[in-house]
């Protein structure tokens, strides 16, 4: 898993581009999803999301994915679950103070965000604390639904 997680950071640009297309497709499916019911789709979509993102990013299914803002390095892999940068205990070699064999997820995030257009700006944005009520839920569905509803209300997409 760890090697695939590092591969994902090295290929952040392509994975982010793929996700942007995928998200747009989900937004386009909003009328269908609304008819079927997002609640009914939650379980099967979350199961697929868990497998895909678990494989590529060692995803913890927090329900509030910020991979595009963190260079495809999941901050939930940080032993301290820090969502807004490293803890200050990063070793000189860029490894974690808690798990010395693991590269700090935030060192990886900086490297990955450099590969994504606008990634440095996205990395600088402060992320809200994790809402544990969303644990295990599909962030794909939540983000697509919110984006589609904003667009329908005339807001920015």
C-alpha positions, 0 to 999 in steps of 0.5 A: 500500500505504501508504495502505491501511495507514493506512486499516487503522489508522483502522479498527482497531476494525472490523477487530479485531471482524471478526478476533475473529469470524474467529478464533472460526470457525477455532477452531470448525473445529478438528476439521475442520482436525485431521482434514485435517491442519494441515500440509496446510492450512498452504500454502493458508491461508498463501497467502490470509493473505499476500494479505489481510494483505499488502493491508490491513497490508503484512504481512511474514508473520512467523508471529506476528501481533500486529496486535490488540495494535498497533492494526492497525499491523504492527510488522514494517513498522518498518525496524528490526523493533522489536516493542515500541515506537518506537526513540527516533528518531521525528521530532517530526512522528511520522515514522520516522528511517530512512524520513522519508517514512513515519509511525512504525509505533508512532505509528500503533499508539498511534492504532490501539490507542486505537480498540480496546477494551482496545487500550492494555493490549494495546499495553503487553504485551511481545511476545517476539522474532520466531521466524524459524522461523515466517516465512512460516507462517500465524499464523491457523492457529497461533493458532486451533489453540493456542486450540482446544487450550487450550479442549479442555484446560480452559484459558482461550480 
